Structures are given as C-alpha cells and as structure tokens.
Amino acid sequence: MLKSVELRNFKSFHNKVKIDFEKTNYKTLLNTNVSGNLLKGALFVGKNASGKSNVLKAIRFLLECLLAKNEVNWVEHICLFSDTPVMELKYVFEIDKSEIIYDISYQWVDVFLREKLTVDGIELLSREGSTANTILTEVKNYTDIPKQLLFLRDIFFNTRFRGQVKLQKWFEFLSNSVYMDMCLKSATQYKGVDLSLRSYMEESGTKLINDFFEQYHFEQRIEYNKKATGNIVTLESPENQIYFRRNGINEPIPYEMESLGNQTLVQLLPAFFYCISNSGMLLLDEFSSGFHNSLEELLVRYFMKNAGESQFIFVSHSTNLLSNSLLRPDQIYSVDFDKGGSVVKRFSSEKPREAQNIEKMYLGGVFNGIPRYER
C-alpha cells in the first residue's frame, strides 16, 4: 500500500509537500478505513485550480513511467513557475511489512535523471544520469542508460524481478491500480485489463452490478442482451446492448437514454469493483461529477468496508463527505494555492475532536482550501 508521497517542482507544487497515508492516533473507523497502520484512502478538497488533481497525477505519473506502453513526456509535469530546474518525487510503499522507497529527480535543463530504490534500508538501485549500479541484474554496473527512461522500468520488463518477491508484489500492486477522470469517464488500468463498461459486461455480465443495486435498494437493474422486451416496447439489436429497467416500470431503457448520473455510475463500477477485489489504488478525479451526495457517501463507505489492502484516493467538491462517520480526519487534505504554488493541509493537523463537525469547520476556514469570492 502507498505510505507517502513527497513532491517538489511537480506541476503546481513548487515547494516540497508530503502526502501521508499513515494513520494517526484517531480511534474512529479503525475496523473499516485502516489496514494495519495505513489508511485505505484519502480525499482532497479545495477551491478550483488549487492543484487537487495534481496530487492524483503525481501518483499516476509513477504508474505511467513504470508501466505504461508509451514514453512519458517529463516536461509536461514540471513546475512552470519554478526557478529551480529540478523535479523531485519520493514514493514510499509498505508491502508485506517491508518499506520500499523510490526516489526520482529530473533536471530538465540538462535532461538528467536520478533514481534510487531501497527496500528496508538496503539499496537495490542507484542511477545518476546514464550510469547506474544495481544488485537486481547479473550486470551490476551500467553506463549507457537512455536519458528519459526510468532504469527500474527497464529492469522490470527484462527480468520481472526474478527472485525479488517483495518487488514483484509491489509491481503487482501498481499494476492493479486504476486512474479515472469522472468528467472524461475513461479509466486507465496498468495490467491491460479493459474496464470499459461494454468489455466488463462481455467478461463478467451484470450480476455483480445488479447485486449491488439490490443490496442498496436502487430500485433498478441493468441488462445486457440483443433483445429487451417490456409490456409496450421490444428493442432488438444485432449486438448486445445495455439497458436499464426500473422497478414498477417494465420497459427497457437504452443506456443512451438513461440519466447522466446513472451512466456515470455504471461506467465507474467496473473499476470500483476491480480495485476492491485486487489490491491496488483507485485514483478518482472529480468524484462529485454527476452523483447525488448520498450516492457519493455510499460508494466511499462501501469501498472502505470491503477493500482489504486497496486504497481509494480521490478529489471531490462535495463537502458532505467531510464527516467523521465516513472518513477519519487523517484521511482528508485541503489543497490551496498561494504565491509559492499548491500547499496541502491535513485535517488531523488541527486535532479536531471526533464529535466535531469537520464540514462546518472546513467551510469556516479552519482547514484552509476554501474559496473566498465577493458576494
């Protein structure tokens, strides 16, 4: 699981910030929202253009650099208002009680990459520009590494970390992760699993989604067939199509005619269920897009209750999610933007009591990250 991320000169984060996923001393929601000493996710709130999405993009950046098919454009991720031409990222993971630390720095003027990988304090890889030392391959010293490719990626694809069980489990966790932008309604999965709704229906059918609908009294179900028959209407197609059917109205409703919120929900659920069943991270941007407040709360609560060692890291503008009955104060960060760039504040740093209304405290400005518009 992800333990922490440190950023400097990454997009809107000019000054160094740390996002921590270790639990603090709060006793609330220990049985649902915590796995070991780590939190099963975090919510980022704040005004528009504060840099909330860039937290998710920093985590996604690691996944793209190590696992994506296409080469990453490093310059797209630099801080444009920094006078220091070095981007620094530090990722800390806990896998089977071992601590894995991966440091990356990128100097964009001279195109110079540094990498360092340690497991439980033992250095496994050190890279400076085009040269590197590692104990992960038969060859220990390298002098011709491509300038803009991570050497760890190259080692992984060439060796699959033979004999390195902890690294294999770490990359399995990374590969299981999913990034999804709710506005674009597109999911990126790093193991090659197609989590689009139609592919999910072809592979898994409708049962899990309909079981979810039934368990939480959605009063609807979903169908995937070439033919759908109602009391009045019969719809046919050469290929399977997605239909909704509401309780009390025995007519098939084509997916394209269903509400935007329902469309968004069923597009999310394949990735949602996948990340719960397979240890990884669900990175969800604009979670508040198209959902009623109660549905957002249900999805957060469902993930925390049913996930084992998975993490739900998401951005939302819905302040109703700021509740001690749903998320712990150490699971919530505000993101603000000042003259130095994006800054974060963990709600638990203000030590709110478990009985306090943290939504009201946030709206009152206690945790920062609140817009101040003229009325």
RODREN-413146 format. One record per residue (C-alpha): residue number from 1; residue in three letters; x, z, y. Coordinates in steps of 0.02 Angstrom, whole numbers. Example, Ala and Ser with C-alpha at 12.3 -4.5 7.8 and 13.67 -1.06 7.14 Angstrom:
! residues 2
SITE, 1, ALA, 615, 390, -225
SITE, 2, SER, 684, 357, -53
This chain:
! residues 375
SITE, 1, MET, 0, 0, 0
SITE, 2, LEU, 53, -28, 180
SITE, 3, LYS, 128, 131, 253
SITE, 4, SER, 176, 74, 428
SITE, 5, VAL, 216, -75, 539
SITE, 6, GLU, 332, -75, 689
SITE, 7, LEU, 329, -216, 817
SITE, 8, ARG, 436, -265, 964
SITE, 9, ASN, 427, -428, 1061
SITE, 10, PHE, 292, -494, 944
SITE, 11, LYS, 160, -590, 1041
SITE, 12, SER, 80, -466, 1165
SITE, 13, PHE, 182, -319, 1101
SITE, 14, HIS, 335, -316, 1214
SITE, 15, ASN, 386, -135, 1194
SITE, 16, LYS, 408, -56, 1023
SITE, 17, VAL, 249, 12, 943
SITE, 18, LYS, 215, 88, 773
SITE, 19, ILE, 54, 75, 673
SITE, 20, ASP, 48, 215, 545
SITE, 21, PHE, -61, 216, 389
SITE, 22, GLU, -7, 387, 326
SITE, 23, LYS, -143, 517, 327
SITE, 24, THR, -132, 666, 443
SITE, 25, ASN, -198, 842, 415
SITE, 26, TYR, -382, 798, 436
SITE, 27, LYS, -485, 853, 286
SITE, 28, THR, -630, 733, 311
SITE, 29, LEU, -665, 589, 191
SITE, 30, LEU, -517, 632, 79
SITE, 31, ASN, -608, 576, -78
SITE, 32, THR, -656, 405, -10
SITE, 33, ASN, -542, 349, 132
SITE, 34, VAL, -374, 408, 66
SITE, 35, SER, -269, 355, -84
SITE, 36, GLY, -125, 476, -113
SITE, 37, ASN, -52, 503, 60
SITE, 38, LEU, -104, 334, 127
SITE, 39, LEU, -261, 277, 216
SITE, 40, LYS, -371, 141, 143
SITE, 41, GLY, -377, 51, 307
SITE, 42, ALA, -387, 59, 495
SITE, 43, LEU, -498, 0, 637
SITE, 44, PHE, -430, -70, 801
SITE, 45, VAL, -540, -63, 956
SITE, 46, GLY, -510, -108, 1137
SITE, 47, LYS, -558, -222, 1278
SITE, 48, ASN, -547, -411, 1266
SITE, 49, ALA, -372, -485, 1270
SITE, 50, SER, -289, -317, 1241
SITE, 51, GLY, -195, -376, 1085
SITE, 52, LYS, -302, -305, 945
SITE, 53, SER, -294, -464, 842
SITE, 54, ASN, -106, -469, 860
SITE, 55, VAL, -93, -313, 752
SITE, 56, LEU, -175, -409, 611
SITE, 57, LYS, -70, -562, 648
SITE, 58, ALA, 89, -459, 632
SITE, 59, ILE, 38, -412, 454
SITE, 60, ARG, -20, -589, 419
SITE, 61, PHE, 148, -651, 484
SITE, 62, LEU, 237, -564, 341
SITE, 63, LEU, 119, -643, 215
SITE, 64, GLU, 141, -815, 291
SITE, 65, CYS, 331, -802, 297
SITE, 66, LEU, 349, -742, 118
SITE, 67, LEU, 207, -829, 26
SITE, 68, ALA, 129, -975, 121
SITE, 69, LYS, 167, -1154, 73
SITE, 70, ASN, 202, -1213, 249
SITE, 71, GLU, 351, -1160, 353
SITE, 72, VAL, 311, -1035, 490
SITE, 73, ASN, 343, -1078, 671
SITE, 74, TRP, 433, -923, 734
SITE, 75, VAL, 424, -971, 917
SITE, 76, GLU, 232, -961, 913
SITE, 77, HIS, 247, -774, 881
SITE, 78, ILE, 371, -722, 1015
SITE, 79, CYS, 326, -619, 1168
SITE, 80, LEU, 320, -743, 1311
SITE, 81, PHE, 346, -612, 1448
SITE, 82, SER, 498, -528, 1372
SITE, 83, ASP, 672, -545, 1448
SITE, 84, THR, 748, -495, 1280
SITE, 85, PRO, 750, -644, 1161
SITE, 86, VAL, 738, -542, 1000
SITE, 87, MET, 579, -512, 899
SITE, 88, GLU, 587, -361, 783
SITE, 89, LEU, 470, -316, 640
SITE, 90, LYS, 481, -173, 517
SITE, 91, TYR, 363, -157, 369
SITE, 92, VAL, 356, -3, 259
SITE, 93, PHE, 259, -4, 95
SITE, 94, GLU, 230, 125, -40
SITE, 95, ILE, 222, 51, -214
SITE, 96, ASP, 212, 167, -366
SITE, 97, LYS, 276, 310, -256
SITE, 98, SER, 429, 208, -206
SITE, 99, GLU, 462, 166, -23
SITE, 100, ILE, 500, -15, 14
SITE, 101, ILE, 566, -54, 189
SITE, 102, TYR, 585, -232, 250
SITE, 103, ASP, 664, -263, 421
SITE, 104, ILE, 662, -431, 508
SITE, 105, SER, 733, -481, 676
SITE, 106, TYR, 732, -654, 752
SITE, 107, GLN, 836, -708, 902
SITE, 108, TRP, 752, -864, 968
SITE, 109, VAL, 887, -923, 1089
SITE, 110, ASP, 1021, -946, 955
SITE, 111, VAL, 897, -956, 809
SITE, 112, PHE, 974, -808, 719
SITE, 113, LEU, 882, -713, 581
SITE, 114, ARG, 920, -541, 512
SITE, 115, GLU, 841, -466, 356
SITE, 116, LYS, 864, -301, 268
SITE, 117, LEU, 773, -240, 113
SITE, 118, THR, 788, -65, 43
SITE, 119, VAL, 696, 23, -99
SITE, 120, ASP, 705, 213, -99
SITE, 121, GLY, 855, 204, 18
SITE, 122, ILE, 953, 81, -90
SITE, 123, GLU, 997, -81, -1
SITE, 124, LEU, 949, -233, -103
SITE, 125, LEU, 974, -369, 27
SITE, 126, SER, 1063, -387, 193
SITE, 127, ARG, 1060, -550, 289
SITE, 128, GLU, 1147, -598, 453
SITE, 129, GLY, 1110, -775, 509
SITE, 130, SER, 1165, -896, 373
SITE, 131, THR, 1258, -765, 270
SITE, 132, ALA, 1187, -633, 153
SITE, 133, ASN, 1232, -505, 21
SITE, 134, THR, 1110, -456, -116
SITE, 135, ILE, 1103, -375, -287
SITE, 136, LEU, 943, -469, -332
SITE, 137, THR, 1030, -626, -396
SITE, 138, GLU, 1180, -668, -504
SITE, 139, VAL, 1268, -735, -350
SITE, 140, LYS, 1300, -588, -234
SITE, 141, ASN, 1360, -674, -75
SITE, 142, TYR, 1285, -823, 16
SITE, 143, THR, 1348, -922, 165
SITE, 144, ASP, 1226, -1068, 185
SITE, 145, ILE, 1052, -995, 209
SITE, 146, PRO, 932, -1105, 309
SITE, 147, LYS, 912, -1041, 487
SITE, 148, GLN, 724, -1011, 496
SITE, 149, LEU, 679, -967, 316
SITE, 150, LEU, 674, -789, 252
SITE, 151, PHE, 802, -767, 114
SITE, 152, LEU, 689, -644, 24
SITE, 153, ARG, 560, -783, 6
SITE, 154, ASP, 691, -897, -71
SITE, 155, ILE, 743, -763, -196
SITE, 156, PHE, 563, -729, -244
SITE, 157, PHE, 520, -910, -280
SITE, 158, ASN, 682, -939, -376
SITE, 159, THR, 686, -779, -480
SITE, 160, ARG, 513, -699, -469
SITE, 161, PHE, 615, -538, -456
SITE, 162, ARG, 660, -533, -640
SITE, 163, GLY, 695, -354, -692
SITE, 164, GLN, 635, -286, -524
SITE, 165, VAL, 467, -210, -570
SITE, 166, LYS, 438, -124, -402
SITE, 167, LEU, 469, -283, -305
SITE, 168, GLN, 356, -380, -424
SITE, 169, LYS, 216, -255, -393
SITE, 170, TRP, 248, -262, -206
SITE, 171, PHE, 231, -451, -204
SITE, 172, GLU, 77, -439, -314
SITE, 173, PHE, 0, -327, -180
SITE, 174, LEU, 49, -450, -44
SITE, 175, SER, -15, -599, -144
SITE, 176, ASN, -184, -516, -169
SITE, 177, SER, -207, -496, 18
SITE, 178, VAL, -332, -596, 121
SITE, 179, TYR, -340, -638, 306
SITE, 180, MET, -509, -688, 375
SITE, 181, ASP, -565, -734, 550
SITE, 182, MET, -752, -699, 558
SITE, 183, CYS, -776, -818, 705
SITE, 184, LEU, -699, -963, 609
SITE, 185, LYS, -771, -899, 443
SITE, 186, SER, -615, -952, 350
SITE, 187, ALA, -518, -846, 225
SITE, 188, THR, -333, -866, 185
SITE, 189, GLN, -280, -797, 16
SITE, 190, TYR, -98, -792, -37
SITE, 191, LYS, -112, -813, -225
SITE, 192, GLY, -201, -979, -219
SITE, 193, VAL, -372, -908, -258
SITE, 194, ASP, -509, -1007, -172
SITE, 195, LEU, -626, -880, -92
SITE, 196, SER, -740, -1003, -8
SITE, 197, LEU, -922, -968, -47
SITE, 198, ARG, -954, -1125, -148
SITE, 199, SER, -797, -1103, -254
SITE, 200, TYR, -844, -921, -282
SITE, 201, MET, -1017, -973, -341
SITE, 202, GLU, -942, -1101, -461
SITE, 203, GLU, -821, -973, -532
SITE, 204, SER, -919, -810, -529
SITE, 205, GLY, -1101, -854, -500
SITE, 206, THR, -1223, -749, -399
SITE, 207, LYS, -1231, -587, -499
SITE, 208, LEU, -1111, -477, -401
SITE, 209, ILE, -1185, -528, -233
SITE, 210, ASN, -1363, -504, -296
SITE, 211, ASP, -1318, -335, -373
SITE, 212, PHE, -1251, -284, -202
SITE, 213, PHE, -1411, -344, -118
SITE, 214, GLU, -1518, -249, -242
SITE, 215, GLN, -1416, -88, -235
SITE, 216, TYR, -1432, -78, -46
SITE, 217, HIS, -1610, -145, -30
SITE, 218, PHE, -1576, -306, 63
SITE, 219, GLU, -1745, -373, 1
SITE, 220, GLN, -1670, -543, -35
SITE, 221, ARG, -1567, -631, -165
SITE, 222, ILE, -1459, -785, -173
SITE, 223, GLU, -1472, -933, -293
SITE, 224, TYR, -1353, -1073, -338
SITE, 225, ASN, -1440, -1216, -426
SITE, 226, LYS, -1479, -1401, -416
SITE, 227, LYS, -1664, -1362, -410
SITE, 228, ALA, -1757, -1221, -323
SITE, 229, THR, -1945, -1202, -341
SITE, 230, GLY, -2066, -1099, -238
SITE, 231, ASN, -2255, -1085, -225
SITE, 232, ILE, -2260, -1226, -99
SITE, 233, VAL, -2089, -1308, -92
SITE, 234, THR, -1975, -1380, -226
SITE, 235, LEU, -1799, -1429, -172
SITE, 236, GLU, -1683, -1537, -278
SITE, 237, SER, -1505, -1599, -257
SITE, 238, PRO, -1379, -1694, -366
SITE, 239, GLU, -1261, -1546, -346
SITE, 240, ASN, -1286, -1358, -347
SITE, 241, GLN, -1341, -1289, -180
SITE, 242, ILE, -1351, -1114, -108
SITE, 243, TYR, -1524, -1044, -74
SITE, 244, PHE, -1590, -878, -10
SITE, 245, ARG, -1753, -806, -73
SITE, 246, ARG, -1837, -664, 22
SITE, 247, ASN, -1942, -532, -64
SITE, 248, GLY, -2126, -568, -36
SITE, 249, ILE, -2094, -750, 10
SITE, 250, ASN, -2072, -850, -147
SITE, 251, GLU, -1995, -1002, -64
SITE, 252, PRO, -1812, -1058, -71
SITE, 253, ILE, -1724, -1058, 97
SITE, 254, PRO, -1573, -1176, 105
SITE, 255, TYR, -1411, -1095, 160
SITE, 256, GLU, -1403, -1207, 314
SITE, 257, MET, -1573, -1143, 372
SITE, 258, GLU, -1532, -959, 347
SITE, 259, SER, -1484, -844, 490
SITE, 260, LEU, -1306, -844, 556
SITE, 261, GLY, -1286, -661, 506
SITE, 262, ASN, -1337, -695, 326
SITE, 263, GLN, -1223, -847, 318
SITE, 264, THR, -1078, -743, 383
SITE, 265, LEU, -1113, -603, 260
SITE, 266, VAL, -1110, -711, 104
SITE, 267, GLN, -954, -800, 166
SITE, 268, LEU, -868, -632, 183
SITE, 269, LEU, -922, -555, 18
SITE, 270, PRO, -808, -656, -99
SITE, 271, ALA, -652, -597, -5
SITE, 272, PHE, -727, -423, 13
SITE, 273, PHE, -759, -402, -173
SITE, 274, TYR, -593, -483, -219
SITE, 275, CYS, -489, -361, -115
SITE, 276, ILE, -584, -212, -183
SITE, 277, SER, -553, -267, -363
SITE, 278, ASN, -371, -321, -336
SITE, 279, SER, -252, -206, -243
SITE, 280, GLY, -210, -291, -79
SITE, 281, MET, -253, -295, 106
SITE, 282, LEU, -411, -367, 183
SITE, 283, LEU, -365, -415, 361
SITE, 284, LEU, -527, -450, 454
SITE, 285, ASP, -532, -510, 633
SITE, 286, GLU, -691, -500, 739
SITE, 287, PHE, -784, -396, 609
SITE, 288, SER, -926, -371, 734
SITE, 289, SER, -967, -558, 734
SITE, 290, GLY, -1148, -582, 678
SITE, 291, PHE, -1181, -414, 594
SITE, 292, HIS, -1304, -276, 636
SITE, 293, ASN, -1222, -108, 668
SITE, 294, SER, -1297, -35, 509
SITE, 295, LEU, -1228, -177, 404
SITE, 296, GLU, -1053, -151, 475
SITE, 297, GLU, -1063, 33, 432
SITE, 298, LEU, -1123, -7, 256
SITE, 299, LEU, -979, -128, 224
SITE, 300, VAL, -847, -5, 287
SITE, 301, ARG, -920, 137, 185
SITE, 302, TYR, -933, 26, 29
SITE, 303, PHE, -752, -29, 41
SITE, 304, MET, -684, 147, 66
SITE, 305, LYS, -787, 214, -79
SITE, 306, ASN, -748, 75, -204
SITE, 307, ALA, -570, 22, -163
SITE, 308, GLY, -430, 101, -263
SITE, 309, GLU, -264, 53, -183
SITE, 310, SER, -330, -82, -67
SITE, 311, GLN, -336, -73, 123
SITE, 312, PHE, -464, -138, 247
SITE, 313, ILE, -380, -170, 415
SITE, 314, PHE, -498, -241, 544
SITE, 315, VAL, -544, -271, 725
SITE, 316, SER, -716, -237, 798
SITE, 317, HIS, -804, -209, 964
SITE, 318, SER, -940, -105, 882
SITE, 319, THR, -917, 73, 944
SITE, 320, ASN, -1044, 140, 819
SITE, 321, LEU, -902, 128, 691
SITE, 322, LEU, -813, 267, 786
SITE, 323, SER, -888, 405, 682
SITE, 324, ASN, -807, 548, 586
SITE, 325, SER, -933, 518, 447
SITE, 326, LEU, -869, 341, 422
SITE, 327, LEU, -685, 339, 472
SITE, 328, ARG, -558, 476, 500
SITE, 329, PRO, -480, 493, 674
SITE, 330, ASP, -312, 442, 600
SITE, 331, GLN, -391, 278, 542
SITE, 332, ILE, -437, 221, 718
SITE, 333, TYR, -324, 146, 850
SITE, 334, SER, -364, 90, 1026
SITE, 335, VAL, -267, -57, 1095
SITE, 336, ASP, -237, -76, 1281
SITE, 337, PHE, -137, -194, 1390
SITE, 338, ASP, -31, -140, 1536
SITE, 339, LYS, 118, -210, 1632
SITE, 340, GLY, 227, -183, 1480
SITE, 341, GLY, 112, -276, 1361
SITE, 342, SER, 0, -210, 1222
SITE, 343, VAL, 4, -25, 1181
SITE, 344, VAL, -86, 73, 1045
SITE, 345, LYS, -156, 248, 1036
SITE, 346, ARG, -206, 333, 875
SITE, 347, PHE, -365, 433, 898
SITE, 348, SER, -292, 578, 798
SITE, 349, SER, -156, 599, 930
SITE, 350, GLU, -288, 681, 1041
SITE, 351, LYS, -333, 800, 898
SITE, 352, PRO, -522, 779, 908
SITE, 353, ARG, -617, 907, 805
SITE, 354, GLU, -712, 846, 653
SITE, 355, ALA, -878, 891, 735
SITE, 356, GLN, -843, 799, 897
SITE, 357, ASN, -923, 633, 942
SITE, 358, ILE, -773, 517, 947
SITE, 359, GLU, -879, 367, 1000
SITE, 360, LYS, -932, 463, 1156
SITE, 361, MET, -753, 519, 1184
SITE, 362, TYR, -691, 339, 1173
SITE, 363, LEU, -823, 274, 1293
SITE, 364, GLY, -775, 415, 1410
SITE, 365, GLY, -595, 354, 1413
SITE, 366, VAL, -512, 491, 1309
SITE, 367, PHE, -426, 368, 1192
SITE, 368, ASN, -394, 228, 1319
SITE, 369, GLY, -430, 48, 1271
SITE, 370, ILE, -593, 44, 1367
SITE, 371, PRO, -634, -96, 1492
SITE, 372, ARG, -665, -47, 1673
SITE, 373, TYR, -773, -180, 1754
SITE, 374, GLU, -852, -173, 1925
SITE, 375, ARG, -1041, -148, 1918
